[in-house]
């Protein structure tokens, strides 16, 4: 049988407990064997909850664990680069949560460390592993909606807890980092190109100083456009619509697709406003986090190319940087 990957998890983040650890435990090619927290009691609780063999009381102890093959890093955003580089220095590949850094220069520094270590590093955009997105890209490429010219994306939720890391500006909180990054990444994926310029409108929470409402407009080659809105203080909403010259493609649950229920794509040729040209395409249930874990394991075990390497991460972060600059300057900015 093929050897499996022994994973170690840095910290006890909610996304790890809710989605990633269960996905790895049910994956084909891996299992979580250790978890670390600066609070040993919390690490022990998580280990007992998920049947993890070892709980470490420090991140450094986990990275030094010789029985761990790969690291999952879901720490707060400001620790992504430093702890990923430390893991590489311990000879361990890293799957790091998004955003992988706080600016493009940090990703470039991480890429240099990755090149020196010659180990896989990936940004955890799990949606790129879900078949609904692969099917959506294929439908666009096949011309099923004519020439795709515009994408409209909404991603929002309501969170006003001051203790939550998403509401702490000093460690990389805010909507653009947390969920706006998905709008950018998936538009780049569907269009298959990089934006030429970007402009943003950003509104900050007066207490947290994080962006709680951000909207952006990006121009891609051949006049294509992305318009998106993301928020940490609006009703829970997700939607993506791709508009073409002779139809549209809708992705009703684009980012948090359920692992245990089918998803769907909606094609409409636009013949009327009553849905006369509507067609639904069913996608079987898929755990996108499990697909992500197995894809990363394949990169380690078999040298399979990564779906999302650091070159892609640099490109995505350059757009985020441009949007932040634009919100400050009030002008278009070039990524």
Phi, psi and omega in degrees: 000151178293136176298144178257162181272132176264109186270147168239140183246127178272110177087175184240045183299152180301321181294328177294313182289320185285322190229311193283313179299311177302324180294315179296320181297335179256008184281166180286326195239016181199168175204142176282122183248347180204151177220148182232148172209151174290348172254099184305324180296320179293320177298318179297320179297316180294321179298316179295321182297322186250010179067037179270134190293320188229141175240125180254146181269008176205155177294322182298323179295322178294316182295332179274355182291113185287350179263014177248132183263330186211156184242138167253124186246097176252027181293168175308152191305324184290347179259000184298309185289311185298317182284331176291319176297319178298320178297318178299321179294338175267009176079025184242127173296157186223130165260113187247137180297158176275153347289142187292343180205179179260352174196167185294326180299323177295321179294321179297320177296320178295320180297324177295320177294320178296319179296320179293322182280336182057046179231150180293139170223133181222147173272133191276066170272085187299332184298332181292348179262356181275135182298338179295326178284323177294321177292319179300316179296320179296319180297319177296314181296328180283354180078025183293341175243023184077218177272116179290122185241335185213146174234133174242126185230136174233135176212111182213159174203168180246121181213113181239020178283115182294341180277344181289138183299334180290345180252018180243106186297325186292343181243019174093030176281178178113161187290321183296315176297317191281313185233335176299331179301330178292318180301317180293311184299316184286329175293318176299322180293313182290318180283336182067031181205173182254145180293147180272327179201162184213150176219146186220152170239125189228133178238127186260148173292131184294337179266317185275333186065017173268155175285115181262346176211116181226134173236143182223153175229130181230139176258126176256168176305154179064027175076009179287153185222148167243130170240127181220155171227133175228151183204148172258001182220044172228167181305148179300116183209140171219137176193141173227130174233128176254121184257128179239178184288341179218033176164177177220156178236126179247140173242099189294322177236079192285329191247317179255054179300132181293143180282339188244015180217151179296154169246178181208153169248149179238120174257137177219125182278001173075020183292333175203176181266003182259007178086020180296335179251023185275136177223130178258138178244116183277139176242126181299154179303134179217135173271102185294334176288324177292318177300319179297315181297317180291325177296319179291321177298320178297325178296322180286313187283321189240357182074021178296134180301141179288140175297321183228096178271183184288338174298319177293321180296320177299315182297318180294319182290330176297325178290317177300316177302315181297321179293319176296318178297319181295319179299328179279322185272334185079013183233166170298143177230149180262125179300000000 
